[in-house]
Amino acid sequence: MRSGLEVLLDSRLDLVSGLAVGLCCNHTAVDRELRHAIDLLLAKGVKLVRLFGPEHGVRATAQDMETVDEHKDPVTGLPTVSLYGTTEASLHPREEDLADLDVLLFDVQDVGARYYTYQATLGYLMEVCGRLGKRVIVLDRPNPIDGVTIEGNLVQPGFESFIGAYPIAVRHGMTVGELALFFGENCEVACDVTVVPCEGWDRTKWYDETDLPWVFPSPNMPTLDAATVYPGTCLIEATNLSEGRGTTRPFHRIGAPWLDPQRLTALCEASAAKAGLEGVRFRPDAFVPGFQKHAGKHCAGIEIHVTNRRKLDAFLLGLVVVEACRNADPERFGWRKEPYEFVSDPPAIDLLTGSAEFRTVLEAGGDIRELMSVWKPQLAAFVEQRRPCLLY
């Protein structure tokens, strides 16, 4: 198969020929030979005026929620605009940074989960480009965790944020190109958008079933295995437990200094069985995070092992694990109190889950599995909304 970048370079350069071009990209914007889009476009004589860097930066040197202060690409010297600065306003591009462009290219690999901020960056760019009458061209790439599986719920009004900017499912089963079309059709994002589709992608395929090279999409997403569990275990970010950042298995290792690993494992297994969760096993674990939460401290907890990714409901996995962690030690379990992606209220867990429902049900001792039934109509409506936007 070929990515949208490769299709553009091979047969659609007419879209950018002779125009002043901006490029929003990071380190994932490569062809199958691992050559970067910046170099490839310059070699083709494309007039690259300015780069735009999403969270982590154009070269992905910053950790999550770490300010990116870049003004010039260190490799090419091209002017660079950071779309992840010190304030919430910095997440949105300024009109003056787009005003002298004829077209904006977007080439960033997504991981298929609503929380992943690259898709919000795409939407925000589209909003401003739409106001200015600038075209956005999305160079599409496959959804690495397949393009058919949908999980979770939709973001409810009042709970929008950088990790849930638009009303899409947690695991949305769409590519960034399809999301761009969805934003235009369903989210009142008025923008002239052209998608350069991938060629040869079967949406039932996972990334390792294509012949494209895997480039880690962000510093703590090293493998496709991490992307597999991320739609669920990202919820641990909204707690006072470590989600394994600062270890070699982020989002697979969950723990805290006060947890009993044997008890937590048993609770996870019991909760998973009650929920009908398949395709995953748990083992007692111990680790010392190298940075972020509990850095340098001995943590005990679980490691998650995926046994069948096609049977796994990753979002349900996250609900199960959070429930088990709270039940393992209710006195010391806590929700994140620090601002999350520049937002202090609603709390992080509500931003991630798209409403206050999960938190309030869990705190009241209710059955989280009932929420899955409540959310089914939301997902059914989303399935119908996304259908006209699918390209593959």
TORMARRO-633493 format. One record per residue (C-alpha): x, y negated, z. Coordinates in steps of 0.001 Angstrom, whole numbers, plus 524288, in hexadecimal, padded with zeros to 5 digits. Layout:
<pts>
XYZ/...
</pts>
This chain:
<pts>
800008000080000/803E27F1B47FEDA/801BB7E6A58086A/7FBA67D9CE8045E/8092C7D3A780487/80E287DD7F7FA9E/802207DB8F7F208/803E67CCC87F250/8123C7CDB37EE8B/80FC57D7957E3C6/803AE7D2417DD3D/7FD307C6987E3FD/807837BC067E4A0/7FE247B3A47DCC4/7F7507B10D7E9C7/802F97A92C7EEB9/80A7C7A54D7E280/80DFA796E17E26E/806FC794517EF4E/80B9A78F3F7FC78/80A8979B58804F0/80A0E79D8B8138C/80C277AB0E81953/8072E7B0228264C/80F0F7BC4482922/8178B7C39E8329D/821727CE99831BB/817277D83482CAA/815EC7D13E81F8E/81EB37DA958182B/81DE17E32780C22/820B97F1BA80C0F/82F467EED680AD7/82E467E6A28174E/831057DA1280FFE/82A457CE6C81642/81FA77C68E80F7D/8270D7B9DB8118C/832D07BEC580A0A/82A9B7C5637FFA2/8223E7B96A7FD14/82E0B7B0667FC68/834B17B9C67F2F7/8289D7B8E07EA41/829947AA167EA02/81DAE7A7CB7F2A5/81DE279A427F8B1/81D8279D8380728/81B67790B980E59/819057954A81C3A/817FD7A159824CB/80DF57A39782F78/810FB7ACD983AA6/8066F7B42C84254/8083D7B8C78505C/8162B7BE0485250/81B407B5658472C/81F2F7B73983903/82A267C07683CF7/822B87C636848AE/82CE57C28D852D5/823747BE3C85D90/81BEC7C6BF86712/80D207C6128687D/807BC7B94A86DF6/815607B37286CD7/816427A5F4866C4/81C047A5F18591F/8233B7994585680/8280479A5B84897/8298D78FA783E81/832D0795EE834C9/8344A7A4058306C/841DD7A82F83507/843E27B0C882916/83F627A83B81DC3/83ED679AC982400/830C3798E881F7B/8286678FCA827C9/8206B797BE8315D/8141F794E48391C/8116E79CAF8456E/8034C7A0CB8475B/8061D7A50E85545/80AD3799A485D6A/80883794C586B3C/7F9FB791AE86A86/7ED807979686554/7ED4878CDD85B0A/7FA32791EE85597/7F35979E5C85116/7EC597966A846B6/7F3F7790D583B3D/7F49E78228839CB/7EECD77C4882D8C/7FB64774D382AC9/802F27819F829DD/7F9DE7868581F39/7F6B2779E781813/801DF77A8780E2E/7FF9E788C880A9F/7F7FE78DCE7FEF6/7F63679B7180474/7F9227A31A810D9/7FD807B15481062/7FAF47BA2681C10/802AF7C6AF81D7E/802B47CC8B82B30/800947DABE82F19/7F5077DC7883863/7F2EE7E85284149/7E4317E99584057/7E0007E4A384DC5/7D86C7D82F850D7/7E2177D3A385B25/7ED737D2FE851AB/7EF297C47B84F9C/7F38C7C46084173/7E59B7C53D83C93/7E18C7B96E844B2/7ED067B20483ECD/7E7ED7B59983147/7DA657B0A6834D3/7DF8D7A3EB83A74/7E7C37A19E82E38/7DBCD7A41E825CF/7D3CF79A6682DA7/7DD7678F5582BA3/7E091792DF81D85/7D205792F781AE2/7D0927851682001/7DBE9780B68177C/7D77A787F880B4C/7E395790B380B31/7E31979EAF80655/7E7847A9C380F22/7ECFD7B5FD808B2/7EDAC7C2068115B/7F7A47CC4280D61/7F0E57D83E812A5/7F6B17E39C81A26/7F03E7F02581F2D/7E9DC7F14282C62/7F3CD7FA1E8331F/7E9D78014483BA3/7E0B98041282FFF/7D6167FBF9829DC/7CA2B803D882DAC/7CA1B8054D83C80/7C2C57FAD48442B/7C2BB7F9DC85307/7BEB47F0F485E18/7B5B07E54585D71/7B4FC7D77485813/7B9827CAB985E45/7ADD67C3D686441/7ABAF7B50C86388/7B3887AE0286DF7/7BE3C7B84F86E4D/7C59C7B4668620A/7D44D7B2DA86348/7E0EB7B54385C00/7DF727C3D385ED2/7D13C7C3C585A97/7CF257B84985184/7C46E7BE4C84935/7B9307C80484B95/7BFBD7D473846DE/7C0DB7E1DB84D2C/7CC767E53D855CF/7D0F27EF4384BE6/7CB9E7E92B83F97/7D0737F259834E3/7D3C97E73982B9A/7DFDB7E1BB82509/7E3DF7D37D82695/7DEE87D0EC818DD/7D1AD7D68E81C47/7D18A7CECE828F1/7D3EF7C25E8212C/7C7F67C571818F1/7C03A7C8C682541/7C3CA7BBCF82BA5/7BEBD7B4B381FB7/7B2367BC7E81E86/7AE677BDE182CCC/7B5D57B40083519/7B35A7A72782E0F/7C19D7A5FA82A08/7C02679E9481D44/7CC987A0A88157B/7D0C07A40F807AB/7D6C17B17380A0B/7DD1C7BAC08007D/7E1307C84D804F7/7EBDB7CF6A7FDA9/7E8037DD6380132/7F0DF7E8D6803BC/7F1267F2CE7F8D0/7EF21801237FBB3/7EAC68003F809F1/7E090809FB80E6E/7DA12803BB81A43/7D92A810CF82138/7E80C8114B821BF/7F08A80D4E82D30/7FD00805B782ABC/805D78119282B7C/7FDAA817BA820AE/801CC80D0481739/80F4180BC081126/811B67FE2D816BB/81C6B7FC37820F8/818057F98C82EE9/81CF77ECA183440/819087EA5A84264/80E467DFE5841B6/8125A7D93884E6B/81CF87DB0B858C7/814AC7E41586149/80E637EBAF8563B/819FB7F44A85294/812CA7FFEE84CEE/8061E80426846B9/803AE80BF185330/803627FF2385AC9/7F9BB7F95C85113/7F13E80584852B3/7EEA28032D86131/7EF847F452860E7/7E0E07F1C885E9C/7DEBC7F79786C1B/7EAD37F62687471/7EC737E7CD87103/7E1E07E5FD87B61/7EC507E88D885B0/7F1D17DB2188242/7E5F97D58F8894E/7E9B27DC5089618/7F4F07DB8C89FC7/7FA577E88689ACA/805597EA2B8910E/8015D7EE9B8836D/80F1D7F39F88122/814F37E74F87B49/823687E78E87DE6/823EB7F64A87BCA/825B77FE6B86F91/8174D8028086FF1/80F157F60E870CA/800657F877871C1/802BC806E3874A3/80828804FB8825A/7FF2A7FF0788C87/803197FCD589A95/805EA7F46E8A663/80E9A7F5598B280/803427F95D8BB41/7FD028043F8B331/7FD23812C68B628/80003818EA8A8D6/7F9C6826048AC17/7ED4881F978B0C4/7ECA2816858A510/7EEB6821BF89B9F/7E3B6829798A1E4/7DA9781DBC8A180/7DDB681B3C89329/7DB0F8296188FC8/7CE338296189736/7C9A781C8A89157/7CD9B82100883A6/7C62282DB38852D/7BA038269A88A06/7BABC81D1A87E96/7BCD5827CD87487/7C9DD821E1870A9/7D18582AA186777/7DEE482ADA8612F/7E6F48268286CE1/7EDEF82BD7878E8/7F3F58256C884D4/800118289D88CBA/8056D822D389960/810048190489638/819FC80FEA89C5E/82110804AF895D1/827E27F7B78982A/823857ECCD88EE7/82ED97E4ED88997/826C87D876888BD/819587D26F88B23/810597D8458957B/817B67DF338A08A/824A47DD4989988/82F8B7E4B78A045/826217EB8D8A991/823547FA118AA82/815AA7FC668A518/80DCC808DE8A5FA/8024180C5C89D90/7FF4E813CD8911E/8047F8160988393/7FA4B817C387900/7FC678226386EDC/7F40E822488628B/7F0E88302785E4E/7E76882D1485346/7E6EC81F1B84E65/7DB2D821A2845A8/7D2E1825DC8513B/7D7A281B4185A70/7CEDB80FB585D8E/7D9C1806758617B/7D0EB7FBEC8671B/7CA08805D486FBF/7D78580A5C87404/7DA387FC8F878D6/7CD7C7FBEA8807B/7D0468092D8869A/7DE148058A88AA6/7DA327F8678907A/7CF4A7FEFB89814/7D8A18096489D2D/7E2F67FF578A0F9/7D8FE7F7988A8B9/7D3B9803B78AF82/7E1878085D8B2AD/7E3BA7FCB48BBAD/7D8867F2E08BBE1/7DF0D7EA588C61A/7EB417E7A28BE25/7E57F7E81D8B089/7E2DF7DA928AB28/7DF277D34889EE4/7E9017CA38898A1/7E7CA7BCA789E96/7F1C07B57C8963A/7ED647AEB3889A0/7EC5F7B82487E48/7EF3D7B29B870D9/7ED797A501876C7/7E0147A84587CAF/7DD747A92388B50/7CEB27AAC388B0B/7C8BA7B40E88701/7D2977BDA388CD1/7DB617C59E88401/7D3807D22988548/7C7487CB3288073/7CEB17C53E87501/7D3FD7D28587107/7C7237D9C18725F/7BF6A7CE9086C55/7B6117CC61877AC/7B4E57CDDB8866A/7AD867DAC18852D/7B8A67E45988762/7BE417DD1089304/7B1357DB44899D9/7AD007E963897A8/7BA057EE7089CBE/7B9C87E59B8A8B7/7ABD97E9D68ABBF/7AFA17F8308AB2C/7A76A7FA8789F18/7A98C804508943D/7B2227FE70889B9/7AD92808D588049/7A02F8028B87FF6/7A6A97F6A087A06/7AA907FE9886E36/79C238010386B73/798E17F2B086DA1/7A3617EECB863DC/79F297F83A85924/795827EEAE852D7/7A0557E46785239/7A92D7EDC484AFB/79E3F7F1E6841E1/79BCD7E3B783E37/7AA5F7E18B83C2E/7AB2E7ED518332D/7A0E07E74182A69/7A72A7D9C282ADC/7B48D7DED282701/7AFBE7E78D81BEA/7AF907DD108112F/7BD507D8B98152F/7C3E77E5FA81378/7CD937E6BC80840/7D1767F514808CD/
</pts>
